Every structure is written in structure tokens, then in C-alpha cells.
Amino acid sequence: MFQLLLIIYLLPVVIIVVLLIRFIRWLLSLALRFICWAVPRIFRLAVRLLMAVWQGGCCLWRYYRRRTAP
């Protein structure tokens, strides 16, 4: 009798725990997939921004050197 009561009370708990674990695994896989998608794009964007700043700085430096040349 005690075992039947234990099964009746623990079955919903086990079901909720299993569903919670599956949900957490799904969220982790979704986050990993998003990170694998976003990190290369953010890296490329940062490199492009650095290149644009570098080229702009070189252009301004040339303009400044031309104006201040004797």
C-alpha cells in the first residue's frame, strides 16, 4: 500500500523533473546554436569597423600632413 501511494505521489514529480530537464537541454542547445551563429558575425563586424576606423584615420592623417607641409 505504501509503495502504491509513493508511486502515485512521485509520478507527477518525476514527470515534471523530466520535462524540466528536457526544457533546460533545449534552451542550452538553442543558446549554443545562437552563439555559433552570432559570434562570427560580431567578429566580422568588429574587424570591418576597425578597418574603417584605420582607413579613415590614415585618410585624415594624409590630409593633415598635406595641409601642414611647408
matplotlib code that plots the C-alpha trace (Angstrom):
import matplotlib.pyplot as plt

x = [0.0, 2.8, 4.5, 1.4, 1.0, 4.7, 4.3, 1.1, 2.8, 6.2, 5.0, 4.0, 7.2, 9.3, 7.3, 7.8, 11.6, 12.0, 10.1, 12.2, 15.4, 14.3, 13.4, 16.8, 18.6, 16.5, 17.3, 21.1, 21.1, 19.2, 21.7, 24.7, 23.2, 22.7, 26.2, 27.7, 25.6, 26.3, 30.0, 31.4, 29.1, 30.1, 33.8, 33.4, 31.6, 34.3, 37.1, 35.2, 34.8, 38.4, 39.4, 37.1, 38.5, 42.0, 41.4, 39.6, 42.5, 45.0, 43.0, 42.7, 46.5, 47.3, 45.0, 46.6, 50.2, 49.3, 47.9, 50.8, 53.5, 55.9]
y = [0.0, 2.4, 1.7, 2.5, 5.8, 6.5, 5.9, 8.0, 10.9, 10.6, 10.1, 13.7, 14.9, 12.6, 13.8, 17.5, 16.9, 15.1, 17.8, 20.5, 18.7, 18.4, 22.1, 23.2, 21.0, 22.6, 26.1, 25.2, 23.9, 26.9, 29.2, 27.3, 27.5, 31.3, 31.7, 29.8, 32.0, 35.3, 35.2, 35.0, 37.9, 40.1, 39.3, 40.2, 43.4, 44.4, 43.7, 45.8, 48.6, 48.6, 48.6, 51.5, 53.5, 52.7, 53.8, 56.9, 57.7, 57.2, 59.5, 62.2, 61.9, 62.3, 65.4, 66.8, 66.2, 67.9, 71.0, 71.5, 70.7, 73.6]
z = [0.0, 0.9, -2.4, -4.3, -2.5, -3.1, -6.9, -7.1, -5.3, -7.0, -10.6, -11.2, -9.6, -11.9, -14.9, -14.0, -13.4, -16.7, -18.6, -16.8, -17.8, -21.4, -21.4, -20.0, -22.5, -25.3, -24.1, -23.9, -27.4, -28.6, -26.9, -28.3, -31.8, -31.4, -30.1, -33.0, -35.3, -33.7, -32.7, -36.2, -37.4, -34.4, -35.0, -38.7, -37.8, -35.3, -37.9, -40.5, -38.0, -37.1, -40.8, -41.4, -38.5, -39.6, -43.2, -42.0, -39.7, -42.5, -44.8, -42.1, -41.4, -45.1, -45.3, -42.1, -43.4, -46.7, -45.1, -42.7, -45.2, -45.7]

ax = plt.figure().add_subplot(projection="3d")
ax.plot(x, y, z, "-o")
ax.set_aspect("equal")
plt.show()
